[in-house]
Amino acid sequence: MPKIIVTEEQWIELGMELFAAGGAEALVIESMAQKLACSKSSFYWYFSNRQAFIRRIVERWRERTTHQVIAASEQPIRAEEKVAALLMQMFSVTRKGDFLFYLRKLAGVDPAYREKLDEVEQARMDYARSLFMQLGMDNEEAGGKAWLLYHYYLGWYERHKLLLVTDEDVQHHMESIRKRLNLS
């Protein structure tokens, strides 16, 4: 039987999928090795232990859901277009499991994950605040609206995470939030 080489990226992708579906409890190394059709030793080639693996998964999630969203929102030139791009990124993502729920659960028992979650959420709100300031708002108004936008998003995501969201739904939410925050 040929030796199957599994990459670190494959482990992380599977880990993210399983974490989003069942949290840290779903990250059973032996089961993951079976899904990847490899030996458990492949896991230890890349990660010293399960905790190191979880840290890598959380870091990858942070990169994808925060830094890449911000980078995609930065493509347009005008502040109004950046806000529209950010809203589109925020409200188009559903059906990816519940990574954030399980990260919050983990953050409730481990201060290191609480700190990481706080950093992610603050970075998201800081970015929105900076966009609102580019629209001419002062720091206080922009910060308040960024806080409202982020918390609206959290509720929206919780309500829609298992649904297929149509382009019309996304447009509706984007228009609704623009009106409520006086962004249009």
VOGUTOR-841774 format. One record per residue (C-alpha): residue number from 1; residue in three letters; y, z, x. Coordinates in nm, 3 decimals. Layout:
// residues N
+-----+------+---------+---------+---------+
| seq | type |      py |      pz |      px |
+-----+------+---------+---------+---------+
| NUM |  ALA |       Y |       Z |       X |
...
+-----+------+---------+---------+---------+
***
This chain:
// residues 184
+-----+------+---------+---------+---------+
| seq | type |      py |      pz |      px |
+-----+------+---------+---------+---------+
|   1 |  MET |   0.000 |   0.000 |   0.000 |
|   2 |  PRO |   0.338 |  -0.096 |   0.148 |
|   3 |  LYS |   0.586 |   0.176 |   0.231 |
|   4 |  ILE |   0.873 |   0.181 |  -0.019 |
|   5 |  ILE |   1.214 |   0.244 |   0.132 |
|   6 |  VAL |   1.456 |   0.413 |  -0.104 |
|   7 |  THR |   1.821 |   0.424 |  -0.008 |
|   8 |  GLU |   2.054 |   0.720 |  -0.032 |
|   9 |  GLU |   2.250 |   0.521 |  -0.289 |
|  10 |  GLN |   1.940 |   0.488 |  -0.510 |
|  11 |  TRP |   1.885 |   0.863 |  -0.497 |
|  12 |  ILE |   2.250 |   0.928 |  -0.586 |
|  13 |  GLU |   2.252 |   0.675 |  -0.872 |
|  14 |  LEU |   1.938 |   0.825 |  -1.023 |
|  15 |  GLY |   2.076 |   1.174 |  -0.969 |
|  16 |  MET |   2.400 |   1.088 |  -1.149 |
|  17 |  GLU |   2.208 |   0.940 |  -1.441 |
|  18 |  LEU |   1.979 |   1.242 |  -1.470 |
|  19 |  PHE |   2.262 |   1.495 |  -1.423 |
|  20 |  ALA |   2.458 |   1.325 |  -1.702 |
|  21 |  ALA |   2.151 |   1.348 |  -1.926 |
|  22 |  GLY |   2.041 |   1.705 |  -1.851 |
|  23 |  GLY |   2.250 |   1.876 |  -1.587 |
|  24 |  ALA |   2.121 |   2.034 |  -1.268 |
|  25 |  GLU |   1.795 |   2.129 |  -1.441 |
|  26 |  ALA |   1.712 |   1.758 |  -1.473 |
|  27 |  LEU |   1.725 |   1.708 |  -1.095 |
|  28 |  VAL |   1.360 |   1.774 |  -1.011 |
|  29 |  ILE |   1.291 |   1.616 |  -0.672 |
|  30 |  GLU |   0.925 |   1.539 |  -0.739 |
|  31 |  SER |   1.004 |   1.368 |  -1.072 |
|  32 |  MET |   1.286 |   1.169 |  -0.915 |
|  33 |  ALA |   1.056 |   1.057 |  -0.632 |
|  34 |  GLN |   0.806 |   0.936 |  -0.891 |
|  35 |  LYS |   1.077 |   0.741 |  -1.076 |
|  36 |  LEU |   1.183 |   0.580 |  -0.748 |
|  37 |  ALA |   0.818 |   0.520 |  -0.650 |
|  38 |  CYS |   0.857 |   0.697 |  -0.317 |
|  39 |  SER |   0.761 |   1.023 |  -0.151 |
|  40 |  LYS |   0.963 |   1.345 |  -0.169 |
|  41 |  SER |   1.021 |   1.321 |   0.206 |
|  42 |  SER |   1.254 |   1.027 |   0.137 |
|  43 |  PHE |   1.482 |   1.270 |  -0.045 |
|  44 |  TYR |   1.495 |   1.506 |   0.254 |
|  45 |  TRP |   1.576 |   1.218 |   0.486 |
|  46 |  TYR |   1.918 |   1.197 |   0.318 |
|  47 |  PHE |   1.978 |   1.546 |   0.177 |
|  48 |  SER |   1.906 |   1.882 |   0.338 |
|  49 |  ASN |   1.832 |   2.042 |   0.002 |
|  50 |  ARG |   1.890 |   2.014 |  -0.372 |
|  51 |  GLN |   2.233 |   2.181 |  -0.353 |
|  52 |  ALA |   2.351 |   1.926 |  -0.095 |
|  53 |  PHE |   2.224 |   1.653 |  -0.329 |
|  54 |  ILE |   2.418 |   1.795 |  -0.624 |
|  55 |  ARG |   2.734 |   1.814 |  -0.411 |
|  56 |  ARG |   2.693 |   1.444 |  -0.321 |
|  57 |  ILE |   2.640 |   1.351 |  -0.686 |
|  58 |  VAL |   2.953 |   1.538 |  -0.792 |
|  59 |  GLU |   3.153 |   1.377 |  -0.513 |
|  60 |  ARG |   3.035 |   1.030 |  -0.616 |
|  61 |  TRP |   3.121 |   1.104 |  -0.981 |
|  62 |  ARG |   3.467 |   1.217 |  -0.869 |
|  63 |  GLU |   3.515 |   0.896 |  -0.674 |
|  64 |  ARG |   3.408 |   0.675 |  -0.965 |
|  65 |  THR |   3.576 |   0.851 |  -1.251 |
|  66 |  THR |   3.900 |   0.948 |  -1.085 |
|  67 |  HIS |   3.984 |   0.754 |  -0.770 |
|  68 |  GLN |   3.851 |   0.420 |  -0.892 |
|  69 |  VAL |   4.023 |   0.457 |  -1.230 |
|  70 |  ILE |   4.352 |   0.536 |  -1.055 |
|  71 |  ALA |   4.307 |   0.243 |  -0.816 |
|  72 |  ALA |   4.238 |   0.005 |  -1.106 |
|  73 |  SER |   4.546 |   0.136 |  -1.285 |
|  74 |  GLU |   4.760 |   0.071 |  -0.978 |
|  75 |  GLN |   4.698 |  -0.305 |  -0.981 |
|  76 |  PRO |   4.984 |  -0.389 |  -1.219 |
|  77 |  ILE |   5.338 |  -0.381 |  -1.082 |
|  78 |  ARG |   5.544 |  -0.233 |  -1.367 |
|  79 |  ALA |   5.504 |   0.131 |  -1.472 |
|  80 |  GLU |   5.448 |   0.031 |  -1.836 |
|  81 |  GLU |   5.159 |  -0.193 |  -1.731 |
|  82 |  LYS |   5.013 |   0.086 |  -1.515 |
|  83 |  VAL |   5.018 |   0.324 |  -1.813 |
|  84 |  ALA |   4.849 |   0.059 |  -2.030 |
|  85 |  ALA |   4.584 |   0.001 |  -1.761 |
|  86 |  LEU |   4.522 |   0.376 |  -1.730 |
|  87 |  LEU |   4.483 |   0.414 |  -2.107 |
|  88 |  MET |   4.246 |   0.117 |  -2.116 |
|  89 |  GLN |   4.034 |   0.270 |  -1.838 |
|  90 |  MET |   4.029 |   0.611 |  -2.008 |
|  91 |  PHE |   3.938 |   0.501 |  -2.358 |
|  92 |  SER |   3.685 |   0.227 |  -2.279 |
|  93 |  VAL |   3.425 |   0.445 |  -2.111 |
|  94 |  THR |   3.156 |   0.592 |  -2.334 |
|  95 |  ARG |   2.778 |   0.611 |  -2.343 |
|  96 |  LYS |   2.751 |   0.729 |  -1.984 |
|  97 |  GLY |   2.587 |   1.060 |  -2.068 |
|  98 |  ASP |   2.767 |   1.389 |  -2.039 |
|  99 |  PHE |   2.830 |   1.443 |  -1.670 |
| 100 |  LEU |   3.152 |   1.636 |  -1.735 |
| 101 |  PHE |   2.981 |   1.878 |  -1.976 |
| 102 |  TYR |   2.713 |   1.963 |  -1.721 |
| 103 |  LEU |   2.966 |   1.989 |  -1.440 |
| 104 |  ARG |   3.164 |   2.239 |  -1.650 |
| 105 |  LYS |   2.842 |   2.433 |  -1.707 |
| 106 |  LEU |   2.775 |   2.437 |  -1.332 |
| 107 |  ALA |   3.138 |   2.531 |  -1.263 |
| 108 |  GLY |   3.091 |   2.833 |  -1.489 |
| 109 |  VAL |   2.840 |   2.983 |  -1.247 |
| 110 |  ASP |   2.945 |   2.841 |  -0.910 |
| 111 |  PRO |   3.304 |   2.879 |  -0.786 |
| 112 |  ALA |   3.270 |   2.578 |  -0.551 |
| 113 |  TYR |   3.210 |   2.350 |  -0.850 |
| 114 |  ARG |   3.488 |   2.521 |  -1.045 |
| 115 |  GLU |   3.722 |   2.434 |  -0.759 |
| 116 |  LYS |   3.599 |   2.073 |  -0.746 |
| 117 |  LEU |   3.639 |   2.034 |  -1.123 |
| 118 |  ASP |   3.990 |   2.183 |  -1.110 |
| 119 |  GLU |   4.082 |   1.939 |  -0.830 |
| 120 |  VAL |   3.956 |   1.641 |  -1.030 |
| 121 |  GLU |   4.139 |   1.742 |  -1.345 |
| 122 |  GLN |   4.459 |   1.819 |  -1.157 |
| 123 |  ALA |   4.444 |   1.483 |  -0.977 |
| 124 |  ARG |   4.405 |   1.306 |  -1.310 |
| 125 |  MET |   4.700 |   1.487 |  -1.466 |
| 126 |  ASP |   4.913 |   1.444 |  -1.152 |
| 127 |  TYR |   4.855 |   1.071 |  -1.161 |
| 128 |  ALA |   4.952 |   1.047 |  -1.528 |
| 129 |  ARG |   5.260 |   1.261 |  -1.457 |
| 130 |  SER |   5.363 |   1.028 |  -1.174 |
| 131 |  LEU |   5.333 |   0.727 |  -1.407 |
| 132 |  PHE |   5.542 |   0.898 |  -1.673 |
| 133 |  MET |   5.805 |   0.981 |  -1.413 |
| 134 |  GLN |   5.812 |   0.611 |  -1.316 |
| 135 |  LEU |   5.899 |   0.549 |  -1.681 |
| 136 |  GLY |   6.207 |   0.768 |  -1.638 |
| 137 |  MET |   6.087 |   1.110 |  -1.756 |
| 138 |  ASP |   6.177 |   1.423 |  -1.563 |
| 139 |  ASN |   5.899 |   1.624 |  -1.397 |
| 140 |  GLU |   5.869 |   1.880 |  -1.678 |
| 141 |  GLU |   5.848 |   1.625 |  -1.960 |
| 142 |  ALA |   5.612 |   1.404 |  -1.760 |
| 143 |  GLY |   5.390 |   1.702 |  -1.674 |
| 144 |  GLY |   5.373 |   1.813 |  -2.037 |
| 145 |  LYS |   5.283 |   1.466 |  -2.157 |
| 146 |  ALA |   5.024 |   1.426 |  -1.881 |
| 147 |  TRP |   4.866 |   1.755 |  -1.989 |
| 148 |  LEU |   4.861 |   1.642 |  -2.354 |
| 149 |  LEU |   4.718 |   1.302 |  -2.265 |
| 150 |  TYR |   4.439 |   1.451 |  -2.056 |
| 151 |  HIS |   4.342 |   1.709 |  -2.316 |
| 152 |  TYR |   4.356 |   1.447 |  -2.592 |
| 153 |  TYR |   4.122 |   1.237 |  -2.378 |
| 154 |  LEU |   3.878 |   1.530 |  -2.337 |
| 155 |  GLY |   3.856 |   1.574 |  -2.714 |
| 156 |  TRP |   3.835 |   1.201 |  -2.771 |
| 157 |  TYR |   3.556 |   1.167 |  -2.516 |
| 158 |  GLU |   3.360 |   1.457 |  -2.664 |
| 159 |  ARG |   3.381 |   1.295 |  -3.006 |
| 160 |  HIS |   3.298 |   0.940 |  -2.891 |
| 161 |  LYS |   3.065 |   0.987 |  -2.593 |
| 162 |  LEU |   2.755 |   0.877 |  -2.779 |
| 163 |  LEU |   2.917 |   0.596 |  -2.976 |
| 164 |  LEU |   2.970 |   0.233 |  -2.895 |
| 165 |  VAL |   3.348 |   0.200 |  -2.885 |
| 166 |  THR |   3.483 |  -0.142 |  -2.979 |
| 167 |  ASP |   3.786 |  -0.311 |  -2.829 |
| 168 |  GLU |   3.964 |  -0.250 |  -3.159 |
| 169 |  ASP |   3.889 |   0.123 |  -3.134 |
| 170 |  VAL |   4.029 |   0.131 |  -2.782 |
| 171 |  GLN |   4.344 |  -0.052 |  -2.891 |
| 172 |  HIS |   4.387 |   0.185 |  -3.185 |
| 173 |  HIS |   4.366 |   0.493 |  -2.961 |
| 174 |  MET |   4.596 |   0.340 |  -2.703 |
| 175 |  GLU |   4.860 |   0.265 |  -2.967 |
| 176 |  SER |   4.818 |   0.606 |  -3.125 |
| 177 |  ILE |   4.868 |   0.792 |  -2.797 |
| 178 |  ARG |   5.161 |   0.569 |  -2.699 |
| 179 |  LYS |   5.338 |   0.654 |  -3.027 |
| 180 |  ARG |   5.264 |   1.025 |  -3.009 |
| 181 |  LEU |   5.386 |   1.049 |  -2.650 |
| 182 |  ASN |   5.680 |   0.810 |  -2.704 |
| 183 |  LEU |   5.550 |   0.568 |  -2.443 |
| 184 |  SER |   5.622 |   0.242 |  -2.624 |
+-----+------+---------+---------+---------+
***
